């Protein structure tokens, strides 16, 4: 059994920790932009005043989701990646393995809401802007951490 596992390890997509953090940041940023672009198609069909109110509500929701949820999760992921003993780990470890079922549920829920939801699309736009904006803003935590590691602050002694 251990021979089989060790032969499978050579197919593991290994990456250094900084690449895991970059992958996480790019994925979060990409999903955030995707959700915002879906919402923008729905908002675009509304009158200007309604569209502005929907976007404002979405931005407020995005700030709350970022501050109270996604930013904390991003920091937790950053610390988890930094604490890994190996320098080169599986590329898919940019997210904890326990988060993947949640991601699958959220994708399924998003598809369901877009296709079958009784809620009007402009109302859903608030949620999509909120989650998309929260992901977008929280992705900046990954990039900020990467930049700090590339250019550490020198302290004078």
HELIX and SHEET records of a PDB file:
HELIX    1   1 UNK A    2  UNK A    9  1                                   8    
HELIX    2   2 UNK A   17  UNK A   43  1                                  27    
HELIX    3   3 UNK A   48  UNK A   65  1                                  18    
HELIX    4   4 UNK A   66  UNK A   70  3                                   5    
HELIX    5   5 UNK A   71  UNK A   82  1                                  12    
HELIX    6   6 UNK A   91  UNK A   94  5                                   4    
HELIX    7   7 UNK A   99  UNK A  116  1                                  18    
HELIX    8   8 UNK A  121  UNK A  150  1                                  30    
SHEET    1   A 2 UNK A  14  UNK A  16  0                                        
SHEET    2   A 2 UNK A  88  UNK A  90 -1                                        
END                                                                             
